[in-house]
Amino acid sequence: MTTKTKKVGSSRRLGARYGVSVRKRLAQAEFQSKSLYECPRCGQRKVQRISVGLWVCSKCEHTFAGGAYVPSTKLGEMAKRAVRGVQE
């Protein structure tokens, strides 16, 4: 008998423990961290997470710091806009 994991995804391993909202947040964070993202340097969709906050493009070998689960966070985007505004 096979188990269907469409709803629970990678949090299936936790079983019925910890509550539904915690398992959903865990599944979403793991899905985001394992996805491929666009490289800020070459524009290819080849950026992968190698560690917490460290991201690398497998095409151009560009390594940069970002968020824990996604390469760019809302706070980081706001900081870039603020710096750009001060430079102008």
Protein Blocks (a to p, Z undefined) as FASTA:
>chain_A
ZZdfklnmmmlmnomghijklmmmmmmmmmmmmpccddfklopacbccfbghiacdfklo
pacdddfkbmbdfklmmmmmmmmmmmZZ
